Amino acid sequence: MAQVTEHCIWKIVELFYKSFLAFRDIYDQYESRIAAHIDALKVPRETLQLSHLDLAGLIEFPRLEDLRNRYLLALKDGCHKIFRDRDHTDLLDRYVSTIFHEISILKEEHYTVKHYAPYWARAEAQRELASIMEEAGTLLPRKMQHLDFLFKTARERLEKLLPDFRGQKILVRSLFLNRHGFAAVCYPSGVEGFYTLMYPENGPLEGYVEAGESFFKGAFYAQACEAFSEGLDCARRGPSGAPDGASMIDRLSSRLRESGEALRARQEIEKDLRG
């Protein structure tokens, strides 16, 4: 049961940050296209009025659908499982549920502009077209701004929860395994940004120690070597200021040696077996 909970917490962290990055791409593209229209029309943003084609072109419908279906649906369900009971729910669960709801509304509004507005335009039904455009012209920017706020606020809440997840072996290990993937772009320092948040007293060194120890105890010696080695690289880049910094550096060094010895012993055994 504990392992199932740990895995669910890891998926919440992974799915949230992936959805955050996906939304940032959508939002940045939206802002870029708005800026291009403002520059072309030479009008202030607050008076910008676009055709139904240009309005629909501000956001790509498949990207909204992918964000909702690939990330947010599973994220919402995971947050319900971990953070919600009969009498209480965490703010993160509320934020994620609201984000899911708002993305769904935005997706439907975008669909209306993209598919129904052209129909009414062809039919020369100006009243129906004007109604769609008036609603979309107001709703679309409001929803995008609200979603931007919700995602940032939800990230702040998750960052406050990360120290509570210390000792979650699946999380600390999986973050390390994804250090060249999504974790590399979530914070300027990559996975060390996560470890800094998770271990506020000792910082990223403790994260590397925890990840390495988890790999070592699971007999994943190659990964343990990588974690201990990269932890030492982190220490060499500058003093950590961690209260237990010196002892953790000693631990990283000794464990790197032990992991290397265990890895070489395994390789020799495998070589003999192939022999």
ZIRA-V38676 format. One record per residue. N is the residue number from 1. RES is the residue in one small letter. PSI is psi in whole degrees, 0 to 359 (NA if undefined). OMEGA is omega in radians with two decimals (none if undefined). Layout:
BEGIN
N&RES&PSI&OMEGA / N&RES&PSI&OMEGA
END
This chain:
BEGIN
1&m&317&-3.14 / 2&a&321&-3.14 / 3&q&324&3.09 / 4&v&317&3.11 / 5&t&316&3.12 / 6&e&316&-3.14 / 7&h&321&3.13 / 8&c&320&3.11 / 9&i&318&3.09 / 10&w&316&-3.13 / 11&k&325&3.08 / 12&i&313&3.14 / 13&v&312&-3.12 / 14&e&311&-3.08 / 15&l&322&3.13 / 16&f&311&-3.07 / 17&y&326&3.07 / 18&k&321&3.10 / 19&s&324&3.10 / 20&f&313&3.13 / 21&l&319&3.13 / 22&a&318&3.12 / 23&f&321&3.13 / 24&r&320&3.11 / 25&d&316&3.12 / 26&i&315&-3.09 / 27&y&316&3.14 / 28&d&321&3.09 / 29&q&319&3.09 / 30&y&311&-3.14 / 31&e&322&3.12 / 32&s&319&-3.13 / 33&r&324&3.04 / 34&i&313&-3.13 / 35&a&322&3.13 / 36&a&320&3.11 / 37&h&319&3.11 / 38&i&317&3.14 / 39&d&321&-3.11 / 40&a&321&-3.07 / 41&l&346&3.13 / 42&k&48&3.11 / 43&v&156&3.04 / 44&p&154&-3.11 / 45&r&320&-3.06 / 46&e&344&3.11 / 47&t&7&-3.11 / 48&l&128&3.06 / 49&q&128&-3.06 / 50&l&156&3.01 / 51&s&167&3.13 / 52&h&328&3.12 / 53&l&316&3.14 / 54&d&322&3.13 / 55&l&317&3.11 / 56&a&331&-3.11 / 57&g&355&3.13 / 58&l&331&-3.10 / 59&i&143&3.11 / 60&e&116&-3.07 / 61&f&315&-3.13 / 62&p&329&3.14 / 63&r&323&3.05 / 64&l&316&-3.14 / 65&e&319&3.13 / 66&d&317&3.11 / 67&l&314&-3.11 / 68&r&312&-2.99 / 69&n&325&-3.09 / 70&r&323&-3.01 / 71&y&306&-2.92 / 72&l&325&-3.12 / 73&l&310&3.13 / 74&a&325&3.11 / 75&l&315&3.12 / 76&k&314&-3.13 / 77&d&321&3.11 / 78&g&318&3.11 / 79&c&323&3.07 / 80&h&317&-3.08 / 81&k&320&-3.03 / 82&i&321&-2.94 / 83&f&355&-3.04 / 84&r&133&2.95 / 85&d&192&-3.03 / 86&r&326&-2.99 / 87&d&354&-3.00 / 88&h&149&2.96 / 89&t&147&3.13 / 90&d&157&3.12 / 91&l&326&-3.14 / 92&l&318&3.11 / 93&d&319&3.13 / 94&r&316&3.14 / 95&y&314&-3.10 / 96&v&318&3.11 / 97&s&319&3.12 / 98&t&319&3.10 / 99&i&314&3.14 / 100&f&315&-3.14 / 101&h&316&-3.10 / 102&e&322&3.08 / 103&i&321&3.12 / 104&s&317&3.11 / 105&i&315&-3.13 / 106&l&319&3.14 / 107&k&317&3.14 / 108&e&322&3.12 / 109&e&319&3.11 / 110&h&319&3.12 / 111&y&318&3.14 / 112&t&314&-3.13 / 113&v&319&-3.06 / 114&k&326&-3.00 / 115&h&322&-3.09 / 116&y&323&3.13 / 117&a&315&3.09 / 118&p&325&3.13 / 119&y&312&3.14 / 120&w&329&3.10 / 121&a&317&3.13 / 122&r&326&-3.12 / 123&a&359&-3.11 / 124&e&37&3.08 / 125&a&82&-2.99 / 126&q&326&-3.13 / 127&r&314&3.13 / 128&e&318&3.14 / 129&l&316&-3.14 / 130&a&322&3.14 / 131&s&315&3.12 / 132&i&314&-3.07 / 133&m&323&3.13 / 134&e&315&3.14 / 135&e&313&-3.10 / 136&a&321&-3.12 / 137&g&332&3.09 / 138&t&317&-3.02 / 139&l&318&-3.03 / 140&l&306&3.13 / 141&p&326&3.13 / 142&r&318&3.13 / 143&k&320&-3.14 / 144&m&317&3.11 / 145&q&319&3.13 / 146&h&319&3.11 / 147&l&321&3.08 / 148&d&314&3.11 / 149&f&315&-3.10 / 150&l&316&3.13 / 151&f&316&3.14 / 152&k&320&3.13 / 153&t&321&3.10 / 154&a&321&3.10 / 155&r&318&3.10 / 156&e&320&3.12 / 157&r&317&3.13 / 158&l&322&3.11 / 159&e&326&3.10 / 160&k&335&3.13 / 161&l&336&-3.03 / 162&l&320&3.10 / 163&p&334&3.11 / 164&d&346&-3.09 / 165&f&8&3.03 / 166&r&141&-3.08 / 167&g&354&3.07 / 168&q&95&-3.01 / 169&k&321&-3.13 / 170&i&320&-3.13 / 171&l&307&-3.06 / 172&v&325&3.13 / 173&r&318&-3.10 / 174&s&324&3.06 / 175&l&318&3.12 / 176&f&317&-3.14 / 177&l&335&3.12 / 178&n&19&-3.07 / 179&r&336&3.09 / 180&h&0&3.12 / 181&g&232&-3.06 / 182&f&328&-3.11 / 183&a&337&-3.10 / 184&a&337&-3.03 / 185&v&0&-3.13 / 186&c&326&3.12 / 187&y&153&-3.13 / 188&p&326&3.13 / 189&s&12&3.06 / 190&g&226&-3.07 / 191&v&333&3.11 / 192&e&335&3.04 / 193&g&319&3.07 / 194&f&313&-3.10 / 195&y&326&3.09 / 196&t&320&3.12 / 197&l&322&-3.09 / 198&m&327&-3.07 / 199&y&74&-3.03 / 200&p&335&-3.13 / 201&e&313&-3.02 / 202&n&352&3.04 / 203&g&200&-2.99 / 204&p&335&3.12 / 205&l&318&-3.14 / 206&e&326&3.09 / 207&g&316&3.11 / 208&y&320&3.11 / 209&v&312&-3.12 / 210&e&317&3.13 / 211&a&313&-3.13 / 212&g&317&3.13 / 213&e&320&3.13 / 214&s&316&3.09 / 215&f&317&-3.08 / 216&f&315&-3.12 / 217&k&334&3.08 / 218&g&5&-3.14 / 219&a&26&3.00 / 220&f&76&-2.93 / 221&y&327&3.13 / 222&a&315&3.12 / 223&q&324&3.09 / 224&a&317&3.09 / 225&c&317&-3.14 / 226&e&316&-3.11 / 227&a&315&3.14 / 228&f&320&3.14 / 229&s&316&-3.13 / 230&e&333&3.03 / 231&g&319&3.08 / 232&l&322&3.07 / 233&d&320&3.11 / 234&c&317&3.14 / 235&a&323&-3.12 / 236&r&334&-3.11 / 237&r&346&3.11 / 238&g&160&3.13 / 239&p&136&-3.08 / 240&s&335&-3.05 / 241&g&9&-3.11 / 242&a&138&3.10 / 243&p&323&-3.13 / 244&d&24&-3.05 / 245&g&312&-3.08 / 246&a&316&-3.12 / 247&s&326&3.13 / 248&m&325&3.08 / 249&i&318&3.08 / 250&d&319&-3.13 / 251&r&317&3.10 / 252&l&318&-3.11 / 253&s&313&-3.10 / 254&s&320&3.13 / 255&r&327&3.07 / 256&l&317&3.12 / 257&r&315&-3.13 / 258&e&320&3.13 / 259&s&319&3.11 / 260&g&318&3.12 / 261&e&317&3.13 / 262&a&322&3.14 / 263&l&317&3.13 / 264&r&321&3.11 / 265&a&317&3.11 / 266&r&318&-3.13 / 267&q&323&3.10 / 268&e&319&3.13 / 269&i&314&-3.13 / 270&e&325&3.11 / 271&k&317&3.13 / 272&d&321&-3.13 / 273&l&326&3.11 / 274&r&337&-3.02 / 275&g&NA&none
END
